[in-house]
């Protein structure tokens, strides 16, 4: 969730404690763990096996790709623009067409 805010977006937020399941998302890549137990009534074993995670409680173990179930709201166009410029620059550096400085 904090990554969304840094990128200038907001998502529907519920209890923030892993109890309401409002923040469920599809984990498309990478792995997550949970520091605290999550009730099976909130996130079933089948959902976990199928790649569903709770964005409020999941701790990425690697780079992750998720698909949100709820719509995102753009809350800061300036942050979105800055992040887009940073992504473009990073791709240029990686591809060798631009220096890091």
C-alpha positions in Angstrom: 0.0 0.0 0.0 2.8 2.4 0.7 4.2 1.8 -2.8 0.9 3.0 -4.2 1.0 6.2 -2.3 4.7 6.9 -3.3 3.5 6.5 -6.9 0.7 9.0 -6.4 -2.2 6.5 -6.1 -4.7 5.4 -3.5 -6.7 2.2 -3.1 -9.8 1.4 -1.1 -8.7 0.7 2.4 -10.4 -1.3 5.0 -9.3 -2.3 8.5 -5.5 -2.5 7.6 -5.2 -5.4 10.0 -6.0 -8.4 7.8 -9.5 -8.9 9.1 -11.8 -7.5 6.4 -10.4 -8.7 3.1 -11.1 -5.4 1.3 -7.5 -5.2 0.1 -7.3 -8.7 -1.6 -5.2 -8.7 -4.7 -4.0 -11.3 -7.2 -0.3 -12.1 -6.8 0.9 -12.5 -10.4 4.6 -12.9 -9.7 7.0 -13.1 -6.8 6.4 -14.3 -3.3 5.0 -12.9 -0.1 4.8 -13.9 3.5 2.9 -12.7 6.5 4.5 -11.6 9.8 1.3 -12.3 11.7 -1.2 -15.0 11.2 -4.1 -14.3 8.8 -7.4 -16.0 9.5 -8.5 -18.7 7.1 -11.9 -17.0 7.0 -10.3 -13.9 5.5 -7.8 -15.7 3.2 -8.5 -19.3 2.5 -5.9 -22.0 1.7 -7.4 -22.2 -1.8 -7.0 -18.4 -2.3 -3.4 -18.5 -1.1 -2.6 -21.4 -3.4 -4.3 -19.5 -6.3 -2.2 -16.4 -5.7 -4.5 -14.2 -3.7 -2.9 -12.0 -1.1 -3.8 -9.3 1.4 -2.0 -6.1 0.4 -2.3 -4.7 3.9 -0.4 -7.6 5.6 1.7 -9.3 2.8 5.4 -8.8 3.1 7.2 -9.2 -0.3 10.0 -11.8 -0.2 11.1 -10.6 -3.7 9.9 -8.2 -6.4 6.2 -8.8 -6.8 3.6 -8.1 -9.4 0.0 -7.8 -8.2 -3.3 -7.1 -9.9 -5.6 -5.0 -7.7 -9.2 -6.0 -7.5 -10.4 -2.5 -6.7 -9.9 0.6 -8.8 -7.0 2.9 -8.0 -7.5 6.6 -7.6 -4.9 9.0 -8.8 -4.3 11.3 -5.8 -1.1 13.1 -6.9 -0.6 13.7 -10.6 2.8 15.3 -9.8 4.1 12.1 -8.0 2.8 10.1 -11.0 4.8 12.2 -13.4 7.9 12.1 -11.3 7.7 8.3 -11.0 7.1 7.9 -14.7 10.2 10.0 -15.5 12.2 7.9 -13.0 11.1 4.7 -14.6 12.0 5.9 -18.1 15.4 7.0 -16.9 16.0 3.7 -15.1 15.2 1.8 -18.3 17.6 4.0 -20.2 20.4 3.3 -17.7 19.7 -0.4 -17.8 19.8 -0.5 -21.6 23.0 1.5 -21.6 21.6 4.5 -23.5 22.0 6.9 -20.6 24.5 7.3 -17.7 23.5 7.1 -14.1 24.4 10.7 -13.5 
